[in-house]
Amino acid sequence: MSRVKLTDKQKKKIIADYINNTNFSETARMNHVHASTVKRLIDSDYDKDLQEKAEHKKEENTKDILEYLDTIGNQQREIIDLSLKVLVEKLSKPDAFTNIKDIATVYGVIYDKAIKSKELKLKQEESQYKNNASKEVLDKLDTLLEEQKNAYMD
Protein backbone atom coordinates (compact mmCIF):
# COMPACT_ATOMS: atom_id res chain seq x y z
CA MET A 1 0.00 0.00 0.00
CA SER A 2 1.59 3.26 -1.06
CA ARG A 3 1.45 6.42 0.96
CA VAL A 4 -0.65 9.22 -0.42
CA LYS A 5 0.19 12.77 0.64
CA LEU A 6 -2.81 14.51 2.15
CA THR A 7 -3.68 17.99 0.97
CA ASP A 8 -4.12 20.79 3.51
CA LYS A 9 -7.85 20.68 2.83
CA GLN A 10 -7.97 16.95 3.65
CA LYS A 11 -5.95 17.50 6.83
CA LYS A 12 -8.27 20.28 7.95
CA LYS A 13 -11.32 18.11 7.28
CA ILE A 14 -9.82 15.21 9.24
CA ILE A 15 -9.07 17.47 12.21
CA ALA A 16 -12.54 19.04 12.08
CA ASP A 17 -14.17 15.59 11.88
CA TYR A 18 -12.11 14.38 14.84
CA ILE A 19 -13.09 17.43 16.90
CA ASN A 20 -16.75 16.68 16.16
CA ASN A 21 -16.69 12.99 17.07
CA THR A 22 -13.47 12.61 19.19
CA ASN A 23 -12.92 9.12 17.81
CA PHE A 24 -9.81 8.20 15.81
CA SER A 25 -11.33 5.12 14.17
CA GLU A 26 -14.58 6.81 13.17
CA THR A 27 -12.71 9.81 11.76
CA ALA A 28 -10.42 7.48 9.82
CA ARG A 29 -13.42 5.63 8.30
CA MET A 30 -15.07 8.90 7.34
CA ASN A 31 -11.95 10.10 5.54
CA HIS A 32 -10.68 6.79 4.13
CA VAL A 33 -7.38 6.93 6.02
CA HIS A 34 -5.79 4.84 8.74
CA ALA A 35 -6.51 5.69 12.38
CA SER A 36 -2.80 6.25 12.97
CA THR A 37 -2.91 9.00 10.33
CA VAL A 38 -5.69 10.73 12.26
CA LYS A 39 -3.75 10.34 15.51
CA ARG A 40 -0.58 11.71 13.91
CA LEU A 41 -2.44 14.76 12.62
CA ILE A 42 -4.12 15.42 15.96
CA ASP A 43 -0.86 15.00 17.89
CA SER A 44 1.29 17.12 15.56
CA ASP A 45 2.39 20.51 16.84
CA TYR A 46 1.97 21.91 13.31
CA ASP A 47 -1.78 21.50 13.48
CA LYS A 48 -2.37 22.71 17.07
CA ASP A 49 -3.40 26.16 15.83
CA LEU A 50 -5.76 24.58 13.31
CA GLN A 51 -7.26 22.39 16.05
CA GLU A 52 -7.86 25.45 18.23
CA LYS A 53 -9.54 27.25 15.32
CA ALA A 54 -11.70 24.21 14.59
CA GLU A 55 -12.65 23.87 18.26
CA HIS A 56 -13.54 27.57 18.37
CA LYS A 57 -15.64 27.18 15.21
CA LYS A 58 -17.43 24.20 16.75
CA GLU A 59 -18.24 26.29 19.84
CA GLU A 60 -19.53 29.13 17.62
CA ASN A 61 -21.71 26.69 15.66
CA THR A 62 -23.08 25.21 18.87
CA LYS A 63 -23.89 28.69 20.18
CA ASP A 64 -25.62 29.59 16.90
CA ILE A 65 -27.70 26.41 16.99
CA LEU A 66 -28.70 27.02 20.62
CA GLU A 67 -29.73 30.59 19.82
CA TYR A 68 -31.81 29.29 16.92
CA LEU A 69 -33.38 26.60 19.09
CA ASP A 70 -34.33 29.26 21.63
CA THR A 71 -36.30 31.05 18.90
CA ILE A 72 -38.30 27.91 18.07
CA GLY A 73 -38.84 26.80 21.65
CA ASN A 74 -42.61 26.27 21.39
CA GLN A 75 -42.37 24.20 18.19
CA GLN A 76 -39.55 22.21 19.72
CA ARG A 77 -41.56 21.46 22.86
CA GLU A 78 -44.54 20.35 20.74
CA ILE A 79 -42.34 17.98 18.73
CA ILE A 80 -40.79 16.55 21.88
CA ASP A 81 -44.22 16.17 23.49
CA LEU A 82 -45.60 14.39 20.40
CA SER A 83 -42.51 12.18 20.17
CA LEU A 84 -42.79 11.17 23.81
CA LYS A 85 -46.53 10.51 23.39
CA VAL A 86 -45.84 8.21 20.41
CA LEU A 87 -43.07 6.47 22.36
CA VAL A 88 -45.41 5.80 25.27
CA GLU A 89 -48.11 4.48 22.90
CA LYS A 90 -45.63 2.24 21.09
CA LEU A 91 -44.24 0.89 24.35
CA SER A 92 -47.66 0.25 25.84
CA LYS A 93 -49.00 -1.47 22.69
CA PRO A 94 -46.11 -3.08 20.83
CA ASP A 95 -46.86 -4.41 17.37
CA ALA A 96 -44.94 -6.11 14.58
CA PHE A 97 -43.51 -2.76 13.46
CA THR A 98 -42.30 -1.65 16.89
CA ASN A 99 -38.56 -1.77 17.21
CA ILE A 100 -37.58 -1.18 20.83
CA LYS A 101 -34.04 -0.26 19.80
CA ASP A 102 -35.36 2.57 17.58
CA ILE A 103 -37.61 3.82 20.37
CA ALA A 104 -34.72 3.76 22.83
CA THR A 105 -32.56 5.64 20.32
CA VAL A 106 -35.16 8.39 19.86
CA TYR A 107 -35.60 8.75 23.60
CA GLY A 108 -31.82 8.75 24.10
CA VAL A 109 -31.38 11.53 21.55
CA ILE A 110 -34.09 13.64 23.20
CA TYR A 111 -32.57 13.06 26.64
CA ASP A 112 -28.99 13.73 25.47
CA LYS A 113 -30.00 17.01 23.84
CA ALA A 114 -31.83 18.14 26.96
CA ILE A 115 -28.77 17.37 29.10
CA LYS A 116 -26.43 19.08 26.61
CA SER A 117 -28.63 22.18 26.65
CA LYS A 118 -28.55 22.31 30.46
CA GLU A 119 -24.77 21.77 30.42
CA LEU A 120 -24.21 24.63 27.97
CA LYS A 121 -26.44 26.96 29.97
CA LEU A 122 -24.48 26.11 33.13
CA LYS A 123 -21.21 26.83 31.31
CA GLN A 124 -22.56 30.21 30.19
CA GLU A 125 -23.63 31.01 33.75
CA GLU A 126 -20.23 29.93 35.05
CA SER A 127 -18.49 32.14 32.50
CA GLN A 128 -20.67 35.12 33.44
CA TYR A 129 -19.99 34.49 37.11
CA LYS A 130 -16.23 34.35 36.50
CA ASN A 131 -16.37 37.56 34.46
CA ASN A 132 -18.37 39.33 37.17
CA ALA A 133 -16.05 38.01 39.89
CA SER A 134 -12.99 39.16 37.91
CA LYS A 135 -14.53 42.62 37.47
CA GLU A 136 -15.23 42.86 41.21
CA VAL A 137 -11.65 41.86 42.03
CA LEU A 138 -10.27 44.40 39.56
CA ASP A 139 -12.53 47.11 41.01
CA LYS A 140 -11.31 46.30 44.53
CA LEU A 141 -7.70 46.41 43.35
CA ASP A 142 -8.31 49.77 41.70
CA THR A 143 -9.79 51.09 44.94
CA LEU A 144 -6.87 49.77 46.98
CA LEU A 145 -4.35 51.25 44.57
CA GLU A 146 -6.14 54.59 44.67
CA GLU A 147 -6.15 54.51 48.48
CA GLN A 148 -2.46 53.64 48.53
CA LYS A 149 -1.72 56.42 46.06
CA ASN A 150 -3.69 58.93 48.15
CA ALA A 151 -2.02 57.77 51.38
CA TYR A 152 1.40 58.11 49.78
CA MET A 153 0.64 61.57 48.44
CA ASP A 154 -0.55 62.84 51.89
C-alpha positions as CSV (number, residue, x, y, z in Angstrom):
1,M,0.0,0.0,0.0
2,S,1.6,3.3,-1.1
3,R,1.5,6.4,1.0
4,V,-0.6,9.2,-0.4
5,K,0.2,12.8,0.6
6,L,-2.8,14.5,2.1
7,T,-3.7,18.0,1.0
8,D,-4.1,20.8,3.5
9,K,-7.9,20.7,2.8
10,Q,-8.0,17.0,3.6
11,K,-6.0,17.5,6.8
12,K,-8.3,20.3,7.9
13,K,-11.3,18.1,7.3
14,I,-9.8,15.2,9.2
15,I,-9.1,17.5,12.2
16,A,-12.5,19.0,12.1
17,D,-14.2,15.6,11.9
18,Y,-12.1,14.4,14.8
19,I,-13.1,17.4,16.9
20,N,-16.8,16.7,16.2
21,N,-16.7,13.0,17.1
22,T,-13.5,12.6,19.2
23,N,-12.9,9.1,17.8
24,F,-9.8,8.2,15.8
25,S,-11.3,5.1,14.2
26,E,-14.6,6.8,13.2
27,T,-12.7,9.8,11.8
28,A,-10.4,7.5,9.8
29,R,-13.4,5.6,8.3
30,M,-15.1,8.9,7.3
31,N,-11.9,10.1,5.5
32,H,-10.7,6.8,4.1
33,V,-7.4,6.9,6.0
34,H,-5.8,4.8,8.7
35,A,-6.5,5.7,12.4
36,S,-2.8,6.3,13.0
37,T,-2.9,9.0,10.3
38,V,-5.7,10.7,12.3
39,K,-3.8,10.3,15.5
40,R,-0.6,11.7,13.9
41,L,-2.4,14.8,12.6
42,I,-4.1,15.4,16.0
43,D,-0.9,15.0,17.9
44,S,1.3,17.1,15.6
45,D,2.4,20.5,16.8
46,Y,2.0,21.9,13.3
47,D,-1.8,21.5,13.5
48,K,-2.4,22.7,17.1
49,D,-3.4,26.2,15.8
50,L,-5.8,24.6,13.3
51,Q,-7.3,22.4,16.0
52,E,-7.9,25.4,18.2
53,K,-9.5,27.2,15.3
54,A,-11.7,24.2,14.6
55,E,-12.7,23.9,18.3
56,H,-13.5,27.6,18.4
57,K,-15.6,27.2,15.2
58,K,-17.4,24.2,16.7
59,E,-18.2,26.3,19.8
60,E,-19.5,29.1,17.6
61,N,-21.7,26.7,15.7
62,T,-23.1,25.2,18.9
63,K,-23.9,28.7,20.2
64,D,-25.6,29.6,16.9
65,I,-27.7,26.4,17.0
66,L,-28.7,27.0,20.6
67,E,-29.7,30.6,19.8
68,Y,-31.8,29.3,16.9
69,L,-33.4,26.6,19.1
70,D,-34.3,29.3,21.6
71,T,-36.3,31.0,18.9
72,I,-38.3,27.9,18.1
73,G,-38.8,26.8,21.7
74,N,-42.6,26.3,21.4
75,Q,-42.4,24.2,18.2
76,Q,-39.5,22.2,19.7
77,R,-41.6,21.5,22.9
78,E,-44.5,20.3,20.7
79,I,-42.3,18.0,18.7
80,I,-40.8,16.5,21.9
81,D,-44.2,16.2,23.5
82,L,-45.6,14.4,20.4
83,S,-42.5,12.2,20.2
84,L,-42.8,11.2,23.8
85,K,-46.5,10.5,23.4
86,V,-45.8,8.2,20.4
87,L,-43.1,6.5,22.4
88,V,-45.4,5.8,25.3
89,E,-48.1,4.5,22.9
90,K,-45.6,2.2,21.1
91,L,-44.2,0.9,24.3
92,S,-47.7,0.2,25.8
93,K,-49.0,-1.5,22.7
94,P,-46.1,-3.1,20.8
95,D,-46.9,-4.4,17.4
96,A,-44.9,-6.1,14.6
97,F,-43.5,-2.8,13.5
98,T,-42.3,-1.7,16.9
99,N,-38.6,-1.8,17.2
100,I,-37.6,-1.2,20.8
101,K,-34.0,-0.3,19.8
102,D,-35.4,2.6,17.6
103,I,-37.6,3.8,20.4
104,A,-34.7,3.8,22.8
105,T,-32.6,5.6,20.3
106,V,-35.2,8.4,19.9
107,Y,-35.6,8.8,23.6
108,G,-31.8,8.7,24.1
109,V,-31.4,11.5,21.5
110,I,-34.1,13.6,23.2
111,Y,-32.6,13.1,26.6
112,D,-29.0,13.7,25.5
113,K,-30.0,17.0,23.8
114,A,-31.8,18.1,27.0
115,I,-28.8,17.4,29.1
116,K,-26.4,19.1,26.6
117,S,-28.6,22.2,26.6
118,K,-28.5,22.3,30.5
119,E,-24.8,21.8,30.4
120,L,-24.2,24.6,28.0
121,K,-26.4,27.0,30.0
122,L,-24.5,26.1,33.1
123,K,-21.2,26.8,31.3
124,Q,-22.6,30.2,30.2
125,E,-23.6,31.0,33.8
126,E,-20.2,29.9,35.1
127,S,-18.5,32.1,32.5
128,Q,-20.7,35.1,33.4
129,Y,-20.0,34.5,37.1
130,K,-16.2,34.4,36.5
131,N,-16.4,37.6,34.5
132,N,-18.4,39.3,37.2
133,A,-16.0,38.0,39.9
134,S,-13.0,39.2,37.9
135,K,-14.5,42.6,37.5
136,E,-15.2,42.9,41.2
137,V,-11.6,41.9,42.0
138,L,-10.3,44.4,39.6
139,D,-12.5,47.1,41.0
140,K,-11.3,46.3,44.5
141,L,-7.7,46.4,43.4
142,D,-8.3,49.8,41.7
143,T,-9.8,51.1,44.9
144,L,-6.9,49.8,47.0
145,L,-4.3,51.2,44.6
146,E,-6.1,54.6,44.7
147,E,-6.2,54.5,48.5
148,Q,-2.5,53.6,48.5
149,K,-1.7,56.4,46.1
150,N,-3.7,58.9,48.1
151,A,-2.0,57.8,51.4
152,Y,1.4,58.1,49.8
153,M,0.6,61.6,48.4
154,D,-0.5,62.8,51.9
